[in-house]
Amino acid sequence: MVDAWLVRGYKTAVEQANDAKVARIALPTRSDLYAQARRRVQRSPRLRGYASILLADWPEGDAHLRCVIRWRVRELEAWAKQMRRDSDD
């Protein structure tokens, strides 16, 4: 005889804990990365002026957004200045 909780799809405490762990370590989606990058740029007075460059849709995609999130402000600022100079030429 099959238990009713199995038929209804209920999960044991161990299964619930495993599902919660998987949800915590899941990779962030593109929208999550963009939101984190945008917050970082908006909070930094030195980066705000480069928001259009830093938050543009670069071919590197998620890798670019991770750089915006992780790099030091001075590194991002130098990179954005160089991109602005290159686009002006």
Secondary structure, DSSP 8 states (H G I E B T S, - for coil): ---HHHHTT---HHHHHHHHHHHHHS---HHHHHHHHHHHHHH-HHHHTTHHHHTS--TTTHHHHHHHHHS-HHHHHHHHHHHHHHHH-
